Amino acid sequence: MTVTVYAPASMGNVSVGFDLLGAALAPVDGSRLGDCVSVTHLDDGLTLTVGGAWADKLPAEPRQNIVWQCAEFFLKAQGIKSGVALHLEKNLPVGSGLGSSASSVVAAFAGLNEAFGKPYPPQALLALMGEFEGKISGAVHYDNVAPCYLGGMQLMLEQSGRISEALPSFDNWYWVVAYSGVSLSTARMRQLLPASYDRRTCIDFGRNLAAFVHASYRQDEALALSVLKDVIAEPYRAGAIPGFESARSGLAELGMDVTGISGSGPTLFSVTRDPQLAQRAAEWLREHYVCEPEGFVHVCQLDKQGTRRV
């Protein structure tokens, strides 16, 4: 028997919630934007094959692949003596700001858990996902793995055994996401941030995030959009992302409501409630922001399902 699991792309931070807010993405055209992992039972041993558009960007040695390491840990932790054959379909670019490593880790653990009778409950499995994704990004944070696994817009709690909880979403929002084609290291982009922040910045961050959560529950779109801003990372990262600042200005002139950095970039997101405007913004970004052949633009809404068997 083979189990195949799809794990969608995700936006970490969502501007207003640095390391505390994340959202899963679903292109409105029905295409998949995320990685797939297939798990097949073997009598013995562990094998990994890799395909997909971004397979050539991964380590050639299977043991260096995070999906292999997830399987090795899972089999050992569960005392499983039989083996597995894994296949990773790598559909997200590395270093894109779309939760590429999280997507692979989530798909791997979810597929293994499904194939072996779900020995891990969801919160325990999510904790493992965060631990392994942190090996790549340089720190354990759940703003990609939680929405990728659970879907929707997730607020990180990490309290009383609950890692995250879903926020009510604005179902008429369109998220235009554009990957320029440039690869940026998450660890390097985190190094651009200051070691400490002044009191005013901390107050602004807390106020904006609290207001966004409040607006989500009240379904107050105007308030949510007014506070969807990044005072923690964007001031230090914007200049390091080629074309971001000019794209933000151009999208504002088009009439987009707000534009921000997805994760640590270079992917940007821009929000509108007008589906026709979303398509015009996507065309503008293809012409003015995408700078490499590998770049792409998708008009998305939130992926409410999260990780699922396919």
C-alpha positions as CSV (number, residue, x, y, z in Angstrom):
1,M,0.0,0.0,0.0
2,T,1.2,3.5,-0.8
3,V,0.1,6.6,1.0
4,T,0.6,10.0,-0.7
5,V,0.2,13.2,1.2
6,Y,0.1,16.8,-0.1
7,A,1.3,19.7,2.1
8,P,0.5,23.3,0.9
9,A,2.7,26.3,0.7
10,S,2.5,28.8,3.6
11,M,3.2,32.4,4.5
12,G,5.0,32.9,7.8
13,N,4.6,36.1,9.8
14,V,1.8,37.4,7.5
15,S,3.5,40.8,8.3
16,V,1.6,41.5,11.5
17,G,2.6,38.4,13.4
18,F,6.3,37.8,13.3
19,D,6.9,34.1,14.2
20,L,3.4,34.0,15.6
21,L,1.1,34.0,12.6
22,G,1.0,31.9,9.5
23,A,-1.4,31.0,6.7
24,A,-1.7,28.1,4.2
25,L,-2.2,29.0,0.5
26,A,-4.4,27.5,-2.2
27,P,-4.2,28.9,-5.8
28,V,-7.7,29.8,-7.0
29,D,-7.1,28.0,-10.4
30,G,-7.0,24.7,-8.6
31,S,-3.4,24.0,-9.1
32,R,-1.2,22.6,-6.3
33,L,1.4,24.8,-4.6
34,G,3.1,22.5,-2.2
35,D,5.1,19.3,-1.8
36,C,3.9,15.7,-1.9
37,V,5.5,12.7,-0.2
38,S,4.5,9.1,-1.0
39,V,5.2,6.3,1.6
40,T,5.3,2.6,0.6
41,H,5.9,-0.2,3.0
42,L,9.0,-2.4,2.4
43,D,10.1,-5.5,4.2
44,D,13.4,-3.8,5.2
45,G,15.5,-0.7,4.5
46,L,14.9,2.9,3.7
47,T,14.9,4.4,0.2
48,L,14.2,7.9,-1.1
49,T,13.6,9.1,-4.6
50,V,13.0,12.8,-5.5
51,G,11.1,14.3,-8.4
52,G,9.3,17.6,-9.2
53,A,10.3,21.0,-10.5
54,W,12.8,21.7,-7.8
55,A,14.4,18.3,-7.3
56,D,17.7,19.4,-8.7
57,K,18.1,22.0,-5.9
58,L,18.2,19.3,-3.2
59,P,21.2,17.3,-1.9
60,A,22.2,14.4,-4.2
61,E,22.9,12.2,-1.1
62,P,19.5,10.9,0.2
63,R,20.7,10.9,3.8
64,Q,21.2,14.6,3.7
65,N,17.5,15.1,2.7
66,I,15.3,16.2,5.6
67,V,12.6,13.8,4.4
68,W,15.0,10.9,4.9
69,Q,15.9,12.2,8.3
70,C,12.2,12.4,9.3
71,A,11.6,8.8,8.2
72,E,14.7,7.6,10.1
73,F,13.6,9.3,13.3
74,F,10.0,8.1,12.9
75,L,10.9,4.4,12.4
76,K,13.4,4.4,15.3
77,A,11.0,6.3,17.7
78,Q,8.2,3.8,17.0
79,G,10.4,0.8,17.1
80,I,9.4,-0.2,13.5
81,K,11.5,-3.0,12.1
82,S,10.1,-2.9,8.6
83,G,11.2,-0.4,6.0
84,V,9.8,2.2,3.7
85,A,10.3,3.6,0.3
86,L,9.8,7.4,0.1
87,H,9.2,9.6,-2.9
88,L,9.3,13.4,-2.5
89,E,7.7,15.5,-5.2
90,K,9.5,18.8,-4.7
91,N,7.2,21.5,-6.0
92,L,8.3,24.5,-3.9
93,P,11.5,26.4,-4.4
94,V,14.1,26.4,-1.6
95,G,14.6,29.7,0.1
96,S,11.5,31.3,-1.4
97,G,9.6,32.4,1.7
98,L,6.8,29.9,1.0
99,G,7.6,27.4,3.6
100,S,9.4,25.0,1.3
101,S,11.2,23.1,4.1
102,A,8.1,23.0,6.2
103,S,6.1,21.6,3.3
104,S,8.5,18.7,2.9
105,V,8.7,18.0,6.6
106,V,5.0,18.1,7.1
107,A,4.3,15.9,4.1
108,A,6.9,13.4,5.3
109,F,5.7,13.1,8.9
110,A,2.0,13.2,8.0
111,G,2.5,10.5,5.3
112,L,4.5,8.3,7.7
113,N,2.0,8.7,10.5
114,E,-0.9,7.8,8.1
115,A,1.0,4.8,6.7
116,F,1.7,3.3,10.2
117,G,-1.7,3.8,11.8
118,K,-1.4,7.3,13.3
119,P,0.7,6.6,16.4
120,Y,1.2,10.4,16.9
121,P,-1.8,12.6,17.8
122,P,-1.9,15.9,15.9
123,Q,-0.2,18.2,18.5
124,A,2.6,15.7,19.1
125,L,3.1,15.3,15.4
126,L,3.1,19.1,15.0
127,A,5.8,19.4,17.6
128,L,8.0,17.0,15.7
129,M,7.4,18.9,12.5
130,G,8.5,22.1,14.1
131,E,11.7,20.5,15.5
132,F,12.8,19.1,12.2
133,E,11.9,22.2,10.2
134,G,14.0,24.2,12.7
135,K,17.0,22.2,11.7
136,I,16.9,23.9,8.3
137,S,15.7,27.4,9.2
138,G,18.0,27.7,12.3
139,A,15.3,28.0,14.9
140,V,12.1,26.2,16.0
141,H,9.1,28.2,15.1
142,Y,5.7,27.0,13.9
143,D,4.4,29.8,11.7
144,N,5.0,27.6,8.6
145,V,4.5,24.1,9.8
146,A,1.2,24.8,11.7
147,P,-0.8,26.3,8.8
148,C,0.8,23.9,6.4
149,Y,-0.4,20.9,8.5
150,L,-3.7,22.3,9.9
151,G,-4.7,24.8,7.2
152,G,-6.2,28.3,7.3
153,M,-4.7,31.1,9.4
154,Q,-3.0,29.9,12.5
155,L,-2.0,31.8,15.6
156,M,0.9,30.3,17.5
157,L,0.1,29.7,21.2
158,E,2.6,27.2,22.6
159,Q,0.7,27.1,25.8
160,S,-1.0,24.3,27.8
161,G,-0.1,21.7,25.2
162,R,-1.6,23.6,22.3
163,I,0.9,24.8,19.7
164,S,-1.6,26.8,17.6
165,E,-5.2,27.7,17.1
166,A,-7.0,28.7,13.9
167,L,-8.2,32.3,13.5
168,P,-11.4,33.1,11.6
169,S,-10.4,34.2,8.1
170,F,-11.7,36.7,5.6
171,D,-13.0,34.5,2.9
172,N,-13.3,37.3,0.3
173,W,-9.6,38.2,0.5
174,Y,-7.4,37.3,-2.5
175,W,-3.7,36.9,-1.7
176,V,-1.5,37.5,-4.8
177,V,1.8,35.8,-4.1
178,A,4.9,36.4,-6.3
179,Y,8.2,34.5,-6.2
180,S,10.8,36.5,-8.0
181,G,13.0,33.5,-8.7
182,V,15.8,34.6,-6.4
183,S,16.7,32.3,-3.5
184,L,17.3,33.8,0.0
185,S,18.5,31.9,3.0
186,T,16.1,32.1,6.0
187,A,19.0,31.9,8.4
188,R,20.7,34.8,6.7
189,M,17.6,36.9,6.5
190,R,17.1,36.4,10.3
191,Q,20.6,37.7,10.8
192,L,19.6,41.0,9.4
193,L,17.3,41.6,12.4
194,P,18.5,43.5,15.4
195,A,19.3,41.7,18.6
196,S,16.8,43.9,20.6
197,Y,14.0,46.4,19.9
198,D,13.0,49.6,21.5
199,R,9.9,49.9,23.7
200,R,7.8,51.7,21.1
201,T,8.4,49.0,18.5
202,C,7.4,46.3,21.0
203,I,4.2,48.2,21.9
204,D,3.3,48.7,18.2
205,F,3.9,45.1,17.4
206,G,1.7,43.9,20.3
207,R,-1.0,46.4,19.5
208,N,-1.2,45.5,15.8
209,L,-1.2,41.8,16.4
210,A,-3.9,42.1,19.1
211,A,-6.0,44.3,16.8
212,F,-5.7,41.9,13.9
213,V,-6.8,39.0,16.1
214,H,-9.7,41.1,17.4
215,A,-10.7,42.1,13.8
216,S,-10.6,38.5,12.7
217,Y,-13.1,37.5,15.3
218,R,-15.3,40.6,14.6
219,Q,-14.8,40.2,10.8
220,D,-13.8,43.8,10.7
221,E,-12.0,44.0,7.4
222,A,-11.1,47.7,7.6
223,L,-9.4,47.2,10.9
224,A,-7.6,44.0,9.9
225,L,-6.2,45.6,6.8
226,S,-5.1,48.8,8.6
227,V,-2.9,46.8,11.1
228,L,-1.6,44.3,8.6
229,K,1.9,45.8,8.8
230,D,5.3,44.6,9.9
231,V,7.3,46.6,12.4
232,I,9.7,43.8,13.3
233,A,11.3,42.4,10.1
234,E,10.2,44.3,7.0
235,P,12.2,47.5,7.9
236,Y,15.4,45.5,8.0
237,R,14.7,43.0,5.2
238,A,12.9,45.1,2.5
239,G,16.1,46.5,1.1
240,A,17.7,43.1,0.9
241,I,15.0,41.7,-1.4
242,P,15.5,42.8,-5.0
243,G,12.6,44.8,-6.3
244,F,10.4,44.6,-3.3
245,E,10.1,48.2,-2.4
246,S,9.3,49.3,-6.0
247,A,6.8,46.5,-6.3
248,R,5.1,47.5,-3.1
249,S,4.7,51.1,-4.4
250,G,3.5,49.8,-7.8
251,L,0.9,47.5,-6.2
252,A,-0.4,50.4,-4.1
253,E,-0.8,52.5,-7.2
254,L,-2.8,49.7,-8.7
255,G,-5.2,49.8,-5.7
256,M,-4.1,46.7,-3.7
257,D,-5.0,47.0,-0.1
258,V,-1.7,46.0,1.5
259,T,1.6,44.3,0.5
260,G,4.1,42.5,2.6
261,I,6.9,39.9,2.7
262,S,6.0,36.2,2.8
263,G,8.2,34.7,5.5
264,S,11.7,36.0,5.0
265,G,11.2,36.6,1.3
266,P,11.8,37.0,-1.6
267,T,8.1,36.0,-2.2
268,L,5.8,38.9,-1.5
269,F,2.0,38.8,-0.9
270,S,-0.5,41.5,-1.8
271,V,-4.1,41.5,-0.6
272,T,-7.3,42.7,-2.3
273,R,-11.0,41.9,-2.1
274,D,-11.5,42.4,-5.8
275,P,-10.8,39.2,-7.9
276,Q,-10.4,41.2,-11.1
277,L,-7.8,43.5,-9.4
278,A,-6.0,40.4,-8.1
279,Q,-5.6,39.2,-11.7
280,R,-4.3,42.6,-12.9
281,A,-1.9,42.6,-10.0
282,A,-0.6,39.2,-10.9
283,E,0.1,40.3,-14.4
284,W,1.9,43.4,-13.2
285,L,4.1,41.3,-10.9
286,R,4.9,38.9,-13.7
287,E,6.2,41.8,-15.7
288,H,7.8,43.9,-13.0
289,Y,8.8,41.6,-10.1
290,V,9.6,38.2,-11.4
291,C,13.2,38.4,-12.6
292,E,14.3,34.8,-13.1
293,P,12.8,32.0,-15.3
294,E,11.9,30.0,-12.2
295,G,9.8,32.8,-10.8
296,F,6.0,32.6,-10.6
297,V,2.9,34.4,-9.5
298,H,-0.3,32.8,-8.1
299,V,-3.6,34.3,-7.1
300,C,-4.6,32.5,-3.9
301,Q,-7.0,32.2,-1.1
302,L,-6.4,30.5,2.2
303,D,-6.1,26.7,2.1
304,K,-8.6,25.6,4.7
305,Q,-7.8,21.9,4.4
306,G,-4.1,21.9,5.1
307,T,-2.3,18.6,4.7
308,R,-4.3,15.8,3.2
309,R,-4.0,12.5,1.4
310,V,-4.2,12.6,-2.4
